[in-house]
């Protein structure tokens, strides 16, 4: 018996550590809240920087990686055109290429399979796809810049079903393409689609059958579908370019709608909830704090943003902790803002641009225990503590070179994944896995 127990223990200890690691199966993590819940994470970087476990070549894209069941899924765009030179906020050049969904071994970076299809881009900033794949129930859901939705077998890459939003729904491709990260919930897949009466569409996640469609809008915007619970009901939030809307996730029936129209149709961040409060904001000094009804689905405006107050995010979704918003404002500073009043407490460019103001300056925020990991547009990973009083930087390390172009500077605009005590991050030429495990 003792010998049997010893053998069992030895086998247990020999199992891959991934067996107990958390996954990052979709944009913003398992709960889409930007919280990394793994333990055993380093408190600060070693003097030589974090250990790079592997780097693998990929093509262009803004889509972050997803990590699930020991595999990494990343979406890119392969073309002979120099998309960095073609990046222009006002231009939509025609570029032929192939979008690809790549599946890599999380331990080694070795490619396990790829799914690719011809795709002609007609979007501004044409580096590649915007949406992080979503992995659930043995399937991978990918949405490309031009509206190609695929459900793939997670093990083989085989196409289970697909949709073309432009052909199937008459959707118009927005200036910056389709950006609303698909959301899996139960037996449904929620997508921002477009076309008459179909800003939001719920599909059967296993068959692709349309279950319902809802909402009309002049422009789709770029915000992902977001689920919350309030007023005794689960609510699906759809923020298109004109208003923030709450729907019944089961039927698509409208619960409430609040006008909220940022400049250039740039509804981008996922609305964030804390307690009975809900916040959303974008450029043009457009933001609002809503009070959610306690006994039924409903919302009322507490305040709307004005210059020198609130937060106006562009590329990244802020976090809320203890009544404080932490997020990146349009000119690039990381800010702390009182949720109940919109009062700004402090700001710094240190973890974003590394210098001063820069249009759409960016960093992606993820919380782990009492610290935050911020992935800056400069390619640096920063460890910091954020409080209502101050920004306290613990350390930083250069992970990737900024390969994309934005307003005359080079940037990395891709949300990383945090799983297996590692960070997985990509630019337009490579994807890297960096260990963040405590020694």
C-alpha positions as CSV (number, residue, x, y, z in Angstrom):
1,X,0.0,0.0,0.0
2,X,2.8,2.4,0.9
3,X,4.6,1.7,-2.4
4,X,1.3,2.3,-4.3
5,X,0.9,5.7,-2.5
6,X,4.5,6.6,-3.3
7,X,4.0,5.8,-7.0
8,X,0.7,7.8,-7.1
9,X,2.4,10.8,-5.4
10,X,5.3,10.6,-7.9
11,X,2.9,10.6,-10.8
12,X,0.9,13.5,-9.3
13,X,4.1,15.6,-9.0
14,X,5.2,14.7,-12.5
15,X,2.0,16.0,-14.1
16,X,2.5,19.2,-16.1
17,X,2.1,22.3,-14.0
18,X,-0.5,23.5,-16.5
19,X,-2.9,21.1,-15.0
20,X,-3.4,23.5,-12.0
21,X,-2.9,26.8,-13.9
22,X,-5.7,29.2,-14.7
23,X,-6.6,29.8,-18.3
24,X,-7.2,33.1,-20.1
25,X,-9.8,31.9,-22.6
26,X,-11.1,35.2,-23.9
27,X,-10.5,38.9,-24.0
28,X,-9.9,40.4,-20.5
29,X,-9.6,36.9,-18.9
30,X,-12.0,34.2,-17.6
31,X,-14.6,36.6,-16.3
32,X,-13.8,39.5,-18.7
33,X,-13.0,41.7,-15.8
34,X,-9.2,42.2,-16.2
35,X,-8.4,40.2,-13.0
36,X,-5.7,37.6,-13.0
37,X,-6.4,35.2,-10.1
38,X,-3.4,32.9,-10.2
39,X,-1.1,32.8,-7.2
40,X,2.6,32.2,-7.0
41,X,3.3,35.3,-9.1
42,X,6.6,37.2,-8.8
43,X,6.6,40.3,-6.6
44,X,9.1,42.1,-8.8
45,X,11.3,41.4,-11.8
46,X,14.7,39.9,-11.4
47,X,17.6,42.2,-12.4
48,X,17.9,40.5,-15.7
49,X,14.2,40.8,-16.4
50,X,11.6,38.0,-16.6
51,X,12.5,34.8,-18.3
52,X,11.4,34.5,-21.9
53,X,10.2,30.9,-22.4
54,X,9.7,31.2,-26.1
55,X,9.1,33.5,-29.1
56,X,7.5,32.5,-32.3
57,X,7.0,34.4,-35.6
58,X,3.4,35.5,-36.5
59,X,1.9,38.1,-38.8
60,X,0.1,41.4,-38.0
61,X,-2.8,42.1,-35.8
62,X,-4.3,43.9,-32.8
63,X,-6.1,40.7,-31.5
64,X,-4.8,39.5,-28.2
65,X,-4.1,35.8,-27.6
66,X,-6.3,33.4,-25.7
67,X,-4.9,30.6,-23.6
68,X,-6.9,27.4,-22.8
69,X,-6.1,23.8,-22.0
70,X,-2.4,24.2,-22.7
71,X,-2.9,25.9,-26.0
72,X,-2.6,29.5,-27.3
73,X,-4.9,30.8,-29.9
74,X,-4.0,34.0,-31.8
75,X,-5.5,35.7,-34.9
76,X,-3.3,37.4,-37.5
77,X,-3.3,38.8,-41.1
78,X,-0.7,37.7,-43.6
79,X,0.0,40.1,-46.5
80,X,2.8,41.3,-48.7
81,X,1.8,44.9,-48.1
82,X,3.7,47.0,-45.4
83,X,0.7,47.7,-43.2
84,X,2.7,50.0,-41.0
85,X,3.2,52.4,-43.9
86,X,-0.5,52.0,-44.8
87,X,-1.7,52.9,-41.3
88,X,-3.6,56.2,-41.5
89,X,-6.5,57.3,-39.3
90,X,-8.4,58.6,-42.4
91,X,-7.5,56.1,-45.1
92,X,-9.0,52.7,-45.9
93,X,-6.6,51.1,-48.4
94,X,-7.6,47.9,-50.2
95,X,-5.1,45.2,-49.1
96,X,-5.3,41.6,-50.2
97,X,-4.1,38.9,-47.8
98,X,-5.1,36.0,-45.6
99,X,-6.5,36.0,-42.1
100,X,-5.3,33.1,-39.9
101,X,-6.2,31.6,-36.6
102,X,-3.1,29.9,-35.2
103,X,-3.0,27.3,-32.4
104,X,0.3,27.0,-30.6
105,X,1.5,24.8,-27.8
106,X,1.5,26.9,-24.6
107,X,4.7,25.3,-23.4
108,X,6.8,25.6,-26.5
109,X,5.1,27.9,-29.0
110,X,5.1,25.1,-31.5
111,X,2.3,25.5,-34.1
112,X,-0.3,22.7,-33.7
113,X,-2.7,23.9,-36.5
114,X,-3.8,26.9,-38.4
115,X,-7.0,27.9,-40.1
116,X,-6.7,30.5,-42.9
117,X,-8.9,32.1,-45.5
118,X,-8.5,34.8,-48.1
119,X,-9.5,38.3,-46.9
120,X,-9.3,41.7,-48.5
121,X,-9.0,44.6,-46.0
122,X,-10.7,48.0,-46.5
123,X,-10.1,49.4,-43.0
124,X,-8.0,52.1,-41.4
125,X,-5.0,50.7,-39.5
126,X,-4.9,47.5,-41.5
127,X,-2.4,45.5,-39.5
128,X,-4.8,42.7,-38.8
129,X,-7.7,41.3,-36.7
130,X,-8.9,43.2,-33.6
131,X,-10.8,40.5,-31.7
132,X,-9.3,38.1,-29.2
133,X,-10.6,34.5,-29.9
134,X,-13.0,33.1,-27.4
135,X,-12.5,29.4,-26.3
136,X,-15.3,27.4,-24.7
137,X,-16.6,23.9,-24.8
138,X,-13.9,22.5,-27.1
139,X,-14.5,25.3,-29.7
140,X,-12.7,28.5,-30.7
141,X,-14.7,31.5,-31.9
142,X,-12.8,34.1,-34.0
143,X,-14.0,37.3,-35.6
144,X,-11.9,39.0,-38.3
145,X,-11.6,42.7,-39.2
146,X,-14.0,42.3,-42.2
147,X,-16.7,40.4,-40.4
148,X,-15.8,36.8,-40.9
149,X,-16.9,34.7,-37.9
150,X,-15.7,31.2,-37.5
151,X,-16.4,28.4,-35.0
152,X,-13.5,26.0,-35.0
153,X,-12.7,22.7,-33.3
154,X,-10.2,23.6,-30.6
155,X,-8.2,20.5,-31.1
156,X,-8.0,20.3,-34.9
157,X,-8.9,23.7,-36.3
158,X,-11.8,22.1,-38.3
159,X,-14.5,24.6,-39.3
160,X,-17.7,23.7,-37.3
161,X,-19.7,26.6,-38.7
162,X,-19.2,30.2,-40.0
163,X,-20.9,33.4,-40.7
164,X,-20.1,36.4,-42.9
165,X,-21.6,39.5,-41.3
166,X,-21.5,41.6,-44.5
167,X,-23.1,38.9,-46.8
168,X,-25.4,37.4,-44.2
169,X,-26.7,40.6,-42.5
170,X,-25.9,43.4,-44.9
171,X,-23.5,44.9,-42.3
172,X,-21.3,47.8,-43.1
173,X,-17.7,47.5,-42.1
174,X,-16.8,50.3,-39.7
175,X,-13.8,52.6,-40.3
176,X,-11.6,50.4,-38.0
177,X,-13.3,47.1,-38.8
178,X,-15.1,44.7,-36.5
179,X,-13.8,45.0,-33.0
180,X,-16.4,43.7,-30.6
181,X,-14.9,40.6,-28.9
182,X,-17.3,37.7,-29.2
183,X,-18.8,36.6,-25.9
184,X,-19.8,33.0,-25.0
185,X,-22.4,32.4,-22.4
186,X,-24.1,29.1,-21.8
187,X,-25.4,27.9,-25.2
188,X,-25.2,31.3,-26.8
189,X,-22.5,33.3,-28.6
190,X,-23.1,37.1,-28.6
191,X,-21.7,39.2,-31.4
192,X,-21.8,42.8,-32.6
193,X,-22.9,42.3,-36.2
194,X,-24.6,45.2,-37.9
195,X,-27.2,45.5,-40.6
196,X,-30.9,46.3,-40.2
197,X,-32.1,45.4,-36.8
198,X,-29.0,43.3,-36.0
199,X,-26.5,45.4,-34.2
200,X,-26.4,42.6,-31.6
201,X,-27.0,38.9,-32.6
202,X,-27.2,35.8,-30.4
203,X,-26.1,32.6,-32.1
204,X,-26.4,29.0,-30.9
205,X,-22.7,28.5,-30.1
206,X,-22.7,24.9,-31.4
207,X,-24.6,25.2,-34.7
208,X,-24.4,28.9,-35.6
209,X,-28.2,29.2,-35.8
210,X,-29.5,32.7,-35.1
211,X,-31.4,32.8,-31.9
212,X,-32.3,36.5,-31.9
213,X,-31.2,39.8,-33.2
214,X,-31.7,43.4,-31.9
215,X,-31.1,47.1,-32.3
216,X,-30.5,49.5,-35.1
217,X,-27.8,52.1,-35.2
218,X,-26.1,54.4,-37.7
219,X,-22.7,53.1,-36.7
220,X,-21.8,49.9,-34.8
221,X,-19.1,51.3,-32.6
222,X,-16.4,49.0,-31.4
223,X,-17.4,48.0,-27.9
224,X,-17.7,44.3,-26.9
225,X,-21.0,42.7,-25.6
226,X,-20.9,42.7,-21.8
227,X,-23.0,40.8,-19.3
228,X,-23.9,42.1,-15.9
229,X,-26.4,41.3,-13.1
230,X,-28.6,44.2,-11.8
231,X,-32.2,44.7,-10.8
232,X,-32.7,41.0,-10.2
233,X,-31.9,40.2,-13.9
234,X,-29.0,39.3,-16.0
235,X,-28.5,42.0,-18.6
236,X,-26.6,42.1,-21.9
237,X,-25.0,45.6,-22.5
238,X,-24.6,46.7,-26.0
239,X,-22.9,50.1,-26.4
240,X,-23.1,51.2,-30.1
241,X,-22.1,54.6,-31.5
242,X,-25.3,56.3,-30.3
243,X,-26.4,54.8,-27.0
244,X,-25.7,52.3,-24.2
245,X,-28.4,49.6,-24.2
246,X,-29.5,46.8,-21.9
247,X,-31.1,43.7,-23.4
248,X,-32.5,40.5,-22.1
249,X,-29.8,38.0,-22.9
250,X,-32.4,35.3,-23.5
251,X,-34.6,37.1,-26.0
252,X,-32.8,40.3,-27.1
253,X,-35.7,42.4,-25.7
254,X,-34.7,45.9,-24.7
255,X,-34.7,46.7,-21.0
256,X,-33.3,50.3,-21.2
257,X,-31.3,52.7,-23.3
258,X,-29.2,55.8,-22.4
259,X,-27.9,58.2,-25.1
260,X,-24.1,58.1,-25.1
261,X,-22.4,59.1,-28.4
262,X,-18.6,59.5,-28.3
263,X,-16.8,61.3,-31.2
264,X,-16.2,59.4,-34.4
265,X,-18.4,56.5,-33.3
266,X,-15.7,55.4,-30.9
267,X,-17.6,53.5,-28.3
268,X,-14.8,51.1,-27.4
269,X,-14.4,50.2,-23.8
270,X,-16.6,47.6,-22.1
271,X,-19.0,49.3,-19.6
272,X,-17.7,48.7,-16.1
273,X,-19.9,48.0,-13.0
274,X,-19.3,48.3,-9.3
275,X,-22.2,47.9,-6.9
276,X,-25.1,49.8,-8.4
277,X,-22.9,52.0,-10.5
278,X,-22.1,51.5,-14.2
279,X,-19.5,53.6,-16.1
280,X,-18.8,54.1,-19.8
281,X,-16.8,56.7,-21.6
282,X,-15.0,57.6,-24.8
283,X,-13.3,60.5,-26.6
284,X,-14.9,63.9,-27.0
285,X,-15.5,64.3,-23.3
286,X,-18.3,61.8,-23.5
287,X,-18.8,59.6,-20.4
288,X,-21.6,58.8,-18.0
289,X,-22.0,57.2,-14.6
290,X,-25.3,55.4,-14.3
291,X,-27.2,54.3,-11.2
292,X,-28.8,50.9,-11.9
293,X,-32.2,50.2,-10.4
294,X,-32.2,47.7,-7.6
295,X,-35.6,46.1,-8.1
296,X,-35.9,45.9,-12.0
297,X,-33.7,46.5,-15.0
298,X,-33.4,50.2,-15.3
299,X,-30.8,53.0,-15.2
300,X,-30.6,56.7,-14.5
301,X,-27.7,59.2,-15.1
302,X,-25.8,60.3,-12.0
303,X,-23.4,62.5,-13.9
304,X,-22.0,63.1,-17.4
305,X,-18.4,64.0,-18.2
306,X,-17.0,67.4,-18.6
307,X,-13.5,68.7,-19.4
308,X,-11.1,68.2,-16.6
309,X,-13.2,65.6,-14.9
310,X,-14.0,61.9,-15.5
311,X,-12.0,59.6,-17.8
312,X,-12.3,59.2,-21.5
313,X,-10.7,55.9,-22.6
314,X,-9.8,54.9,-26.1
315,X,-8.1,51.5,-26.6
316,X,-8.3,50.0,-23.1
317,X,-11.0,49.2,-20.6
318,X,-10.5,50.7,-17.1
319,X,-10.8,48.9,-13.8
320,X,-12.8,49.9,-10.8
321,X,-11.7,49.2,-7.3
322,X,-13.2,50.6,-4.1
323,X,-15.1,53.4,-5.8
324,X,-12.0,54.5,-7.9
325,X,-11.7,54.2,-11.6
326,X,-8.2,53.4,-12.9
327,X,-7.8,53.8,-16.6
328,X,-6.0,55.6,-19.5
329,X,-7.4,58.9,-20.8
330,X,-7.4,59.8,-24.5
331,X,-4.2,61.8,-24.5
332,X,-2.4,58.9,-22.8
333,X,-2.1,59.4,-19.0
334,X,-3.1,56.7,-16.5
335,X,-5.6,58.3,-14.1
336,X,-7.3,57.6,-10.9
337,X,-10.9,59.1,-10.8
338,X,-13.5,59.0,-8.1
339,X,-16.4,57.0,-9.4
340,X,-19.2,58.8,-7.6
341,X,-18.2,62.3,-8.7
342,X,-15.8,62.1,-11.6
343,X,-13.1,63.9,-9.7
344,X,-9.6,63.3,-10.9
345,X,-7.1,62.3,-8.2
346,X,-3.8,61.9,-10.1
347,X,-2.4,61.1,-13.5
348,X,0.9,59.9,-14.9
349,X,2.3,59.0,-18.3
350,X,5.0,56.6,-16.9
351,X,3.2,53.3,-17.6
352,X,1.7,54.3,-21.0
353,X,3.7,56.5,-23.4
354,X,6.7,56.7,-21.1
355,X,6.8,60.4,-21.8
356,X,4.1,63.1,-22.4
357,X,0.9,63.4,-24.2
358,X,0.2,61.2,-27.2
359,X,-3.0,60.8,-29.1
360,X,-4.7,57.5,-28.0
361,X,-1.8,56.7,-25.7
362,X,-2.4,53.2,-24.4
363,X,-1.7,50.7,-21.6
364,X,-3.7,47.6,-20.8
365,X,-4.4,47.0,-17.1
366,X,-4.7,43.7,-15.3
367,X,-4.9,43.2,-11.5
368,X,-3.2,40.4,-9.7
369,X,-3.6,40.3,-5.9
370,X,-2.5,43.7,-4.5
371,X,-0.6,44.8,-7.7
372,X,-1.3,45.6,-11.3
373,X,0.4,44.5,-14.4
374,X,0.3,47.2,-17.1
375,X,1.3,46.4,-20.7
376,X,2.4,49.7,-22.3
377,X,2.2,50.6,-25.9
378,X,6.0,50.9,-25.8
379,X,6.3,47.1,-25.3
380,X,7.1,47.3,-21.6
381,X,5.4,45.3,-18.9
382,X,5.1,47.4,-15.8
383,X,4.4,46.2,-12.2
384,X,2.7,48.9,-10.1
385,X,0.5,49.5,-7.1
386,X,-2.5,51.8,-7.8
387,X,-4.2,53.6,-5.0
388,X,-6.4,56.7,-4.6
389,X,-3.3,58.5,-3.4
390,X,-0.7,57.6,-6.0
391,X,0.9,55.5,-8.7
392,X,3.7,53.4,-7.3
393,X,5.9,51.7,-9.9
394,X,7.6,48.5,-8.7
395,X,9.5,47.6,-11.9
396,X,9.4,47.3,-15.7
397,X,10.8,45.1,-18.4
398,X,10.8,45.4,-22.2
399,X,9.0,42.5,-23.7
400,X,8.2,43.4,-27.3
401,X,9.2,46.0,-29.9
402,X,6.4,48.3,-30.9
403,X,5.8,47.4,-34.5
404,X,2.5,49.2,-35.4
405,X,2.2,52.9,-36.3
406,X,-0.1,55.4,-34.7
407,X,0.1,59.2,-35.1
408,X,3.7,59.2,-36.1
409,X,5.0,56.8,-33.3
410,X,5.5,53.1,-33.0
411,X,3.1,51.2,-30.7
412,X,2.0,47.8,-29.4
413,X,-1.8,47.9,-29.2
414,X,-2.7,44.3,-28.2
415,X,-4.1,43.1,-24.9
416,X,-1.9,40.3,-23.5
417,X,-3.1,37.1,-21.9
418,X,-2.0,36.0,-18.3
419,X,-2.2,32.3,-17.7
420,X,0.0,29.4,-16.5
421,X,1.9,32.0,-14.4
422,X,3.0,33.6,-17.7
423,X,2.2,36.5,-19.9
424,X,1.5,35.9,-23.6
425,X,1.9,39.0,-25.7
426,X,2.1,39.7,-29.4
427,X,3.0,42.5,-31.8
428,X,3.0,42.4,-35.7
429,X,5.9,40.0,-36.1
430,X,6.0,37.7,-33.1
431,X,4.3,36.3,-30.0
432,X,6.2,35.8,-26.8
433,X,5.6,33.8,-23.6
434,X,7.3,35.3,-20.5
435,X,7.4,33.6,-17.1
436,X,6.0,35.6,-14.2
437,X,6.2,32.8,-11.7
438,X,7.8,33.5,-8.3
439,X,11.1,31.7,-7.9
